[in-house]
Amino acid sequence: MKISDVVCYDAILPDLQSSTRDGVITELVKALDGAGALGTASADEIIKSVIKRENEASTGLGRGVAVPHIKHNGVKKVVAAIGRSVAGVSFASLDKQPVYSIILLISPIDDPDKHLQAMESIFRHLQRDNFRKFLRQSQSAAAIADLVKEADENPSL
């Protein structure tokens, strides 16, 4: 699976306004909702589920990135939103550093294989220094979308 297959390009936020983890999650979920990507699930249900998941274990991976993710029965297909925080947000990351790039992944509850494939693709890209650097530096939704598409085609990114 390619990361470009799951990213909702209408839910790319290059300048997140919130300075808190829960605020960032809310912004990203509302972007997916606004793009019509949540199926029958309500944005409020998704927000509560993601925050509950974060409270159980942080998805702040370190190196300035976080990948909050859940499976939800109202969602019909795997979908991701991408957000960028200029100032950084505390996500209780493993390295205790702020997070600047957030990829929110929401998957159907009845397709765990697709969820794992999407997570693997996202993690593969986030392990690359260049991808993380370019994601953090991208100042527009179009630049982030181009990066995502190029990353699938160019493994050195």
CORJO-V950120 format. One record per residue. N is the residue number from 1. RES is the residue in one small letter. SS is DSSP state (~ for helix, > for strand, _ for the rest). Layout:
((N:RES:SS) (N:RES:SS))
This chain:
((1:m:_) (2:k:_) (3:i:~) (4:s:~) (5:d:~) (6:v:_) (7:v:>) (8:c:>) (9:y:>) (10:d:>) (11:a:>) (12:i:>) (13:l:>) (14:p:_) (15:d:_) (16:l:_) (17:q:_) (18:s:_) (19:s:_) (20:t:_) (21:r:~) (22:d:~) (23:g:~) (24:v:~) (25:i:~) (26:t:~) (27:e:~) (28:l:~) (29:v:~) (30:k:~) (31:a:~) (32:l:~) (33:d:~) (34:g:~) (35:a:_) (36:g:_) (37:a:_) (38:l:_) (39:g:_) (40:t:_) (41:a:_) (42:s:_) (43:a:~) (44:d:~) (45:e:~) (46:i:~) (47:i:~) (48:k:~) (49:s:~) (50:v:~) (51:i:~) (52:k:~) (53:r:~) (54:e:~) (55:n:~) (56:e:~) (57:a:_) (58:s:_) (59:t:_) (60:g:>) (61:l:>) (62:g:>) (63:r:_) (64:g:_) (65:v:>) (66:a:>) (67:v:_) (68:p:_) (69:h:>) (70:i:>) (71:k:>) (72:h:>) (73:n:_) (74:g:_) (75:v:_) (76:k:_) (77:k:_) (78:v:_) (79:v:>) (80:a:>) (81:a:>) (82:i:>) (83:g:>) (84:r:>) (85:s:>) (86:v:>) (87:a:>) (88:g:>) (89:v:>) (90:s:_) (91:f:_) (92:a:_) (93:s:_) (94:l:_) (95:d:_) (96:k:_) (97:q:_) (98:p:_) (99:v:>) (100:y:>) (101:s:>) (102:i:>) (103:i:>) (104:l:>) (105:l:>) (106:i:>) (107:s:>) (108:p:>) (109:i:_) (110:d:_) (111:d:_) (112:p:~) (113:d:~) (114:k:~) (115:h:~) (116:l:~) (117:q:~) (118:a:~) (119:m:~) (120:e:~) (121:s:~) (122:i:~) (123:f:~) (124:r:~) (125:h:~) (126:l:~) (127:q:_) (128:r:_) (129:d:~) (130:n:~) (131:f:~) (132:r:~) (133:k:~) (134:f:~) (135:l:~) (136:r:~) (137:q:~) (138:s:_) (139:q:_) (140:s:_) (141:a:~) (142:a:~) (143:a:~) (144:i:~) (145:a:~) (146:d:~) (147:l:~) (148:v:~) (149:k:~) (150:e:~) (151:a:~) (152:d:~) (153:e:~) (154:n:_) (155:p:_) (156:s:_) (157:l:_))
